[in-house]
Amino acid sequence: MNQTSRLPAPAPRPHRPAAPHRARRSGPDVPAIDMALLAARLDESLDVLRDAYAPAIGTGGGWYHELSRPEPGTTATAVGLLAFVEAGRPFEYFDDGLAFLASRQTVSDDGLRDGGWATKTSLGMPVVEATAWIARFLARARCDLRDDAPDLRRAYAWLRHNQNPDGGWGSLHGSRSRVWLTCLALRALTQLNPYDTAVDRGVEWLTADRTAHRPGWGPTQAARPTVTHTAFALVTLAEARPELRSERLLDAYDWLLDNLDPDDDHTWIETYDVSPHGPGAKPVWRLALWHYGLPIALAALLRDPRGPNGPAVARAFRTLARSEVGDRRWNGHIGGGRTSLWTLWWRLETLVALGRMPLAGGADVLHWLPDATVVQREHARDLPLADLFPHRRVVDAVTLARRHWASILLVLVCLCSAAGVAVDLWGWKDFWMSVILPIVLTGINESLTRRRAARGPPPAAS
């Protein structure tokens, strides 16, 4: 995962018309997620990946993280194939992508190298940045029994052998343990063998030294916390140890919610040096991780043991889905108009997770209303249902006038007629004759209108 630059976005696929769905307009205090818009954005993402697929020189094909570059890379190819697996969609070049990954798996007598994958900038050395992504894809795609797939057992052994003595992972064995790389390795091992002691040690490293004053995570264990690393650590822990619900973990979710700006993409680059022969020894290469914190934070909030925070989730979704995939904000365009796979992937994974989100948790209360469903969270289960809804104290004058214009007009007629009697313009008899008839007619009209609404629309003619 070396430094990402972006190329022009692919043209829209001609056979798929633009989705007609649009996000429903709602106030900032009303959490709303349009599932039709979610599905449209997911389809657009997969279309971009289909258009950007490129054959490799020699065997198979795939993607590079700059989507329009012709030469595929191992990590990007695994992530591209994983996108179709997670979305549950077929991909016509899936076998070619597997063949490409199999041809790039390292074969060596050295246990610290055999079975892993290198990046284009790691001088041929297998690194966690590639191996963890590929191993996770192979496990999620259930490719362990396929003869044409990479050897997943050797990839599993590589991840275990390259775990540092402290329980974390750097780019390779002996490199400084980093939060992001430890999360990558744990997410892969959790799919391969969640009961491995390597997972236990990795979780211990990740959760060590968390305090009320520092509940979040940064690039390294003692670094200042960031939204991106805290969210990724929470996503990883939810997968590796779904039963974990400690006070410190809940503090981390609270910290993430307090520091997250749902209107900001939280995009930044984490760079660090790697030396395969120990600190200070040459050769040294620099790796860069492109972080897109908002979709990862949204994925983390969905896993809060207390239930998702509806307004924060809805605002984050609105930011992610407010523009089409070809738009600059969706594909992470920077100078030069180049497009990155990584921003596409994180949004896609989060949309899939959002679409799979269970309606209610184990201790929640589900209220089925005629035209809506209300989920009453565990912490509020003893409250009356009416207390859960926001109460509007000030009625919008324009809305009130549109809804009750006939009644308002009738009241004005009555007031004007009474004023005429008061100043002797006409008598009480004229007043009653001018007011009673409109009142009767208005009452009959309102009664008929309500009866029609209760009966519903008339049946269509055959």
N, C-alpha and C positions, 0 to 999 in steps of 0.2 A: 504494500500500500504506500507507494512513494507519492511524491507530491502530485496533486491533481491539477490539471488545467482543463479547460473546457472548449469544446468545438461546437459548431453550429448545430442547433437542434434539428433532428430529422423532420422532413415534411410530413404533414398529417397523412394517414393512410387513406387512399381514395375510396376504398370500399366501405368505410365506416362513417356514416354521417355524424355531425356534431351532436352530442347528447342534448336533448331538449330540456333536461331538468335544470332547474336553478335553485339555489339555496333559498329557503323560505325566509322572508324578512322577519326578524324578531328583535325585541329590545335587548339591551345588554344584560338585563337581569333575567332573561328567559333562556335557559339552556336548551338548545335545539341542534340535532344532528340529522341532516337529510340523507337517508340511506341511499336514495336514488343518485344523489350527487356523489356519494362515496363510491358507489359501483361504477359510475362514469369515470371518475378519476383513476380507479383501479384499472379499468379497461384501457384508458389512455396510456398509463404507465407501461402495461404489457405491450401495447402497440409500438411504443418507442423502442423497447428492447428488441422486439421482432425486427424492426427496421434497422437496428444498429448491429445485428449479428453479422460477423465476418468470418469467413473460412481462414484457417491457419495454413501457413506454408508447411506442408508435410502431412500432419495428421489432425483431423477434426477441425474445430473452430470455436469461436466464443466472442468475448468482449474484452476491450481494454477500458480502464476506468475513465478515460476520455472517450466517450462513446463513439465518436466518429473516426478515431484512429484505426487503421486497418489491421494492425498486428494484435492478436488477443493476448491477454495476460491470464495467469492461472487464478488469482484471487477474484478478479472481475468476472471471469467465466463461471466460477463456482457461485458467486453471488447472483449473477444473471439467471442461471439455472434454478437456484434456490427460490427466486422470485416466482417462477411458474409453479414450483412445488408448493410453496406456501399459499398461493392463490388457487391451487387445485385446478390449474389449466394445463392442457397438453402443449408441448412445444415440438415442432417438427424436426428440430436439429438437436434434440436432447442426447441421442446416442453419440452424435459427433462431438458434443461438448464433453461427454464422459471420456471418449477416446483421447481428446486433447489433454485432459487432466491426467489420464493414465500415462500418457507419453512423457509428462513432465515430472512425475514422481521420482524423487531421488533414490537411487540404488547405491548402497555403500556398505562396506564392512564395519564402518563406525556406527555404533548404536545411536550416537547423538545426531547423526545425519540421515541414516537410512529411514525411508518412509515419509519424509517431509517434503515441503515444496519451498522453492525460493521465489523471491520477487525479482524484478528486472534490475534492481539496484542493490541487491544483497550479495553480489559477487559469487553467485552460485550456491550460497549457504542457505539451507532451509531455515525458515523463521516462523515464529508464531503468527505473525501478521497474515501469512498465507495459509499455513497448515491448519490453523484452527478453523478458518472459514471453510476450507475445503472439506475437512473432516465433519463439520457440522452439516454441510450440505449433503454429503454422502449418507450420513445417518438419517437426516430428515427425509431423504428420497428413498430410503430403504434399499440402497444399492449394495449392501454388504454381501449378497449372494450372487451378484452378477459377475460373470467371468470377464466381461469387457470393461468393468469399472476399476478404478484404482484400488489398491490393496488397503482396505480400511483398517485391518488389524495392525499393519505396520505404521499407519498414520496414528493410530491410538497409542502404540508403543512410543512413537516419537514424542508425542505430547507428554507422556509420563516421564520419559527419560530427561526431557528438557525443563522439567519443573525445578525451580531453585530450592536450595535447602530451607529457605524461610517459608516456603509454601506458595509463593507467587511465581509469576512468569515474567521474564523479559523477552526480548526478541529471540534469544536462544539461551542455552544453559550458561549461567555465569553472568549474563547481562543483568543490570539492575531491574528488579521487579517493578512493574508499572501496573496501575489500576486497570487501564484499558486492555492491556494484553492479558492480564489475569482473567478479566471478564470474558475475553474471547476464548481462552483455553477452557474455562469452566463451562461455558455454554456448549462447547463441542463435547467435552467429556460427559456432561450431564446427559446428552443425547446418546452417547455410546455406553456408558456404565455409571449411572448416578450413585452407585454404592461403592465406587472405587475410593480407596483411602486418599488418592490424589485430590479428589473433590473435597473431602473433609478438610485437608490441609489448605487447599485454596480458599475455602469459605472462611476458615480460621484467620488466614492472612488478611482477607478482605474485610472482615468484621473486627479485627483487632484494633484496640486503641480508639474506638469510637466513643466520644463523650458528649454530654449535653452541650458543651461549648463548641464541639466540632463534630456534628452528626453526619456531615456530608463527606464526599470524596473529591480529591483533586487528581492531577496526573500521576502523582506518587503518593505514598501513604501519608506523608506529613505535609503535603502541599495544601494550599488554600483550596477549599471546595469549589467546584464549578457545577452548574446545572447539568452539563453534559455527562460528566463522570459520575455524579450522584445518581442521575437517572439510569445510566447504564449499569451501575452497581446494583441498584434496586431491581432492575429487570433480571439481572443475572441471579441474584439471590432468590427471587420469586420462582425461577426455573429450577435452581439447584436445591433449594430448601423451601418448598412451598408452605410447609407447616410453620416456618419461623415467624414469630410475631412478638418480638421483644420490644421493650420500651425504647431502646436505642433505634430500632428499625422504624418505629412509628415516628420518632423524632426526625429521622432522615426524610421521611415522607413529608412531614410538616415543613422542614427546611426547604425542600424542593418546591413545595407549593408557595411558600413565602417569597422565594427568590426567582420564581419563574415569571417571565413576562409572556403571556400567551400571544401577544401581537408581534413578538420578535423571533426570528429564526434561530437565534443563538448559534450563528455560524462562525467558526474559527479554526485555526490550524495548530495542532500540537506537533512540534518537531523535537527530535532527540538524536544523539549520536549512538552508534552501535559499533563495538569492536569485538570480533569473534575470539580474540586471544587475550581478553581481559582489559581492564581500564588502562588507557594510555598507550596500548600496543597498537601497531598498525597491522593490517589496513583498518580504516575507520570509514563507515558510510553513514549518511544521514537519512533518516526516514521521517516522513511527514504523514500525519493522520488528519484527514479532513473531517471535522466534526460538525454535525447538524443537530443541535441539541433539542430543538422543539419537538420533532417527531419522537425522539427517544424519551423525552420527558412525558409526552402524552402516553406512550406505551407504559411507562412506569406508573403514572397516575391510575391507569386502568387496573393495576395490580395491587392497589392499596388494600390491605386486609380489611379496612373499615368501609370499603366501598369507594368508587370514584367520586371525586368532587365534580358535580355536574357542570356548574358554570365555567370552571377552569378547563375542563375537557371540551366543552362546546366552543369556547373561544379559541382554543388551540386548533381544533378541527377547522374552524372558520378560516384561520390563518393559512392552514395547509391546503385547503380546498378552494380558496377564493379565486384561483386562476387556473387555467388549463395547463396540461403537462408541457405544452410547447412554450409556455410563458416563461419569462426570465426568472420570476420568483420561484417557479416550481423546480426547474432543472438546475438551479444554482449557477446561473451564468455569472461570469466575472468578465473582466476586460477581454475583448476579442470574441465574445459570444460563444465560448466553448462550454460544453455540457458534461457534467460529471455523473457517473453511475451512482455515486454514493448518496447524493441527495435524493435521487430517484428511489434507491433501495430503501432508505430509512422511512420515507413517506409511505412507500408501498407496504412495508412490513407493518407499520402502524395502522394503516387502513385495514389490512387483513385482521389484525388483532381487534380493532374496533368493531368490525363486522361480526367477529366471533364472540364478543363480550356477552357473558350470560346476563339474563335480564335481572335476576335477583340472586343474592348470596344466601348462604345457609340459614342465617337468622333474620333475614329481611322479611317484610310483609308485603305481599303483592295484592293490590286492589284492582280488580277488573271492573272498570266503569263502562257504560254503554259505548262511549266514543273515545276512550283513553285508558291507558294502563298506568298506574302509579306505583312506584316502588318505594316503600317506606323502609328506610335504612334501620339497621339493628339498633343504633344508638338513639333512635327516635321512635322506637316501636310502641312506646307507651303514650305517645301524644295522640290526641284526636286528629283524624285525617284533615279536618278543616284548618287546623293550626299549621299545617305544612305548606299551605299555599300563601303566596304573597298577597297582602291586602292593599288595595289601591285606595288611598285616603282622599286623593284629589281626582275628581272626574274630569276628563277632558271635555271642555265646553263644546268644541266642534263635534266630537263624537256623540255627545248627548243630544245636540241639536239635530244631527242627521237621524238618530235613532227615534226620537220622539217629536219630530217636527209638527205632526198633526195635533198632538196634545198641547204643545206649546202655543201653536196658533190659536187653538180654541180658548186657552186661558187668556191670551191677549184680547180676543174678541169680547170675552166676559168682562174683563177689566175696563175696556173702553166703553162697553154698554153701561156698566155701573157708573162710570164717570159721567156719562151723558145724563143719567137719571139724577145724579147728585147736583148737576148744574142746571137742571130743569130744561134740558134740550128735548127730552121725551119722557113719557111716564113709565111706571112700573109694568103696565100691561105690554107696552111695546118692548120693554127689556126682556120679559119672559118669552115673548113670541120670537124674538131674534136669537135667543140663546138656547132654548129648549130643543128646537129642531136640529141645530148642529150637534148638540150633545147626543141626541138619540141616534143620528146617522153615524157619528163617530163610534159610538158603542157597538152598533150593529156591525160596522166594518171591522173593528178589532176582533169581535167574536168570530166572524167568518174567517178572518185571516188565521187565527189560532187553530181553528178546526181543520183548515186545509193543511197547515203545517204538521198537525198531529197525525193526519191520515197518510201523509207522504205524497209523492208524485203519482199521477194517474198512470195506469198500465199502458204500455206502448201498444199501438194498434198492430194487429197481425197482418 
